[in-house]
Amino acid sequence: MKDNRGFLAEIMNIKEKVTSAFIKRYKESPQFIVRAPGRVNLIGEHTDYNDGFVLPMAIDRAIWVALRPRDDLAVKVSSLDFSKPCEFSLEEITHGDGWGEYLRGMAWSLQESDYPLQGWEGVLASDIPVGAGLSSSAALELATARSFWAVNPWEWDATKMARLAQKTENEWLGVKTGIMDQMIVANGKEDHALLIDCRDLSSQLVPLPTETAIVVLDTATRRGLIDSAYNERVSECQIASEFFSVDALRDISLSFFENHVDKLDPLIARRAHHVVSENERTLEAATAMKTNDRVKLGQLINASHISLRDDYEVSSEELNIMVEIANTQEGCFGARMTGAGFGGCAIALVEKSIADSFAEKVSSLYRAKIAIDPQVYICHPSNGAELVKEL
């Protein structure tokens, strides 16, 4: 369990680590340091690729990059988390493997949109758990975009960069993700979540209820998106949209769905029911946050988990156990899985004053229940991808 003091120290430590590693490698200080956060989604899961509504927040776990420009078209980046470096030429970007694919893909997306690119070199590190559902991939994409922006003379447009990061996922990596992760990683603001309309990408800042905290509950179980049923769920939603003759499931209300669902295949009906009801829950959650109704927000979070577990079938035994444990604790308003599912993290909305003890109790009970050590930490809403140092 990480408390806030330890968390702040860890953040500074990562920044210092990439700076020190850069100096050791290049014998000078980096010209730029960029940061791109992970994210948790408070509610609105698997709605983004259905043109729906989502309510994520950027968190104070992030990827940090220390870098300097090169005078050629080479990109050379080492990671403190992986042994193999990423090196490629902007003259001809070809597929590679490993974590470097996100850098190659982001460079390719930028070039496809006619952004002029200069080479750069640097060192990166992260404290976002990989595969935990906290969007380490979108953080890496936006950290790469910010790094290219730092060494190239073009205007930063957060929403455009989010679209290009999604293009990287969809077309370079072959994962049919929606736009939510990239939008919040690009546009996050400290102390706020962001209600995003995934159709037109309009958004509005929404404050957390007073005296509450978001606790991330990492089950320490993993399942990769590409090898999971993620793309299958996308296809099932498309089938439902075609059945209802709409562009996306966002276009029907829950009452309309219930009045016309009887002829839909039962499996497809369950998938669609989750998406349609989740959209309504997300809008209600934003209203609850604006009116400081933490009890209502917690109820909606709980309903979201039940829907993801039963209708969308993207939860797991470990996630369900973690959520059940969280909801038995005093001061917890609600808990649910977050991210694509099949493993990874849950979140809990709790009384701020008991967040530390809540984290300790949940960790202990989860460990005793299934003999796995979870990672549990209190998160603070943070800014999106940003330049934090320029010489």
WOGIQUI-V230666 format. One record per residue. N is the residue number from 0. OMEGA is omega as a letter, one per 40 degrees, with the letter a starting at -180 (NA if undefined). Layout:
BEGIN
{{N/OMEGA} {N/OMEGA}}
END
This chain:
BEGIN
{{0/a} {1/i} {2/a} {3/a} {4/i} {5/a} {6/i} {7/i} {8/a} {9/i} {10/i} {11/a} {12/i} {13/i} {14/i} {15/i} {16/a} {17/i} {18/a} {19/i} {20/i} {21/a} {22/i} {23/a} {24/a} {25/i} {26/i} {27/i} {28/i} {29/i} {30/a} {31/i} {32/i} {33/a} {34/i} {35/a} {36/i} {37/i} {38/i} {39/i} {40/a} {41/i} {42/a} {43/a} {44/a} {45/i} {46/a} {47/i} {48/i} {49/i} {50/a} {51/a} {52/i} {53/a} {54/a} {55/i} {56/i} {57/a} {58/a} {59/i} {60/a} {61/i} {62/i} {63/i} {64/i} {65/a} {66/i} {67/i} {68/i} {69/i} {70/i} {71/a} {72/i} {73/i} {74/a} {75/a} {76/i} {77/a} {78/i} {79/a} {80/a} {81/a} {82/a} {83/i} {84/i} {85/i} {86/i} {87/i} {88/i} {89/i} {90/i} {91/a} {92/i} {93/a} {94/i} {95/i} {96/i} {97/a} {98/i} {99/i} {100/i} {101/i} {102/i} {103/a} {104/i} {105/i} {106/i} {107/a} {108/i} {109/i} {110/i} {111/i} {112/i} {113/i} {114/i} {115/a} {116/i} {117/i} {118/i} {119/i} {120/a} {121/a} {122/i} {123/i} {124/a} {125/i} {126/i} {127/i} {128/a} {129/i} {130/a} {131/a} {132/i} {133/i} {134/i} {135/a} {136/i} {137/i} {138/i} {139/i} {140/a} {141/i} {142/i} {143/i} {144/i} {145/i} {146/i} {147/i} {148/a} {149/a} {150/a} {151/a} {152/i} {153/a} {154/i} {155/i} {156/a} {157/a} {158/i} {159/i} {160/i} {161/i} {162/a} {163/i} {164/i} {165/i} {166/i} {167/i} {168/a} {169/a} {170/i} {171/a} {172/i} {173/i} {174/a} {175/a} {176/i} {177/a} {178/a} {179/a} {180/a} {181/a} {182/a} {183/i} {184/i} {185/a} {186/a} {187/i} {188/a} {189/i} {190/a} {191/i} {192/a} {193/i} {194/a} {195/i} {196/a} {197/i} {198/a} {199/i} {200/i} {201/a} {202/i} {203/i} {204/a} {205/a} {206/i} {207/i} {208/a} {209/i} {210/i} {211/i} {212/i} {213/i} {214/i} {215/a} {216/a} {217/a} {218/a} {219/i} {220/a} {221/i} {222/a} {223/a} {224/a} {225/a} {226/a} {227/i} {228/a} {229/a} {230/i} {231/i} {232/i} {233/a} {234/i} {235/i} {236/i} {237/i} {238/i} {239/i} {240/i} {241/i} {242/a} {243/i} {244/i} {245/i} {246/a} {247/a} {248/i} {249/a} {250/i} {251/i} {252/i} {253/i} {254/i} {255/i} {256/a} {257/a} {258/a} {259/a} {260/a} {261/a} {262/a} {263/i} {264/a} {265/i} {266/i} {267/i} {268/i} {269/i} {270/a} {271/i} {272/i} {273/a} {274/a} {275/a} {276/i} {277/i} {278/i} {279/i} {280/a} {281/i} {282/i} {283/i} {284/i} {285/i} {286/i} {287/i} {288/a} {289/i} {290/i} {291/a} {292/a} {293/i} {294/i} {295/i} {296/i} {297/i} {298/i} {299/i} {300/i} {301/i} {302/i} {303/a} {304/i} {305/i} {306/i} {307/a} {308/a} {309/a} {310/a} {311/i} {312/i} {313/i} {314/i} {315/i} {316/a} {317/i} {318/i} {319/i} {320/a} {321/i} {322/i} {323/i} {324/a} {325/a} {326/i} {327/a} {328/i} {329/i} {330/i} {331/i} {332/a} {333/i} {334/i} {335/i} {336/i} {337/a} {338/a} {339/i} {340/a} {341/a} {342/i} {343/a} {344/i} {345/i} {346/i} {347/i} {348/a} {349/i} {350/a} {351/a} {352/a} {353/a} {354/a} {355/a} {356/i} {357/a} {358/i} {359/a} {360/a} {361/i} {362/a} {363/a} {364/i} {365/i} {366/a} {367/a} {368/a} {369/i} {370/i} {371/i} {372/i} {373/i} {374/a} {375/a} {376/a} {377/a} {378/i} {379/i} {380/a} {381/i} {382/i} {383/a} {384/a} {385/i} {386/a} {387/i} {388/i} {389/i} {390/NA}}
END
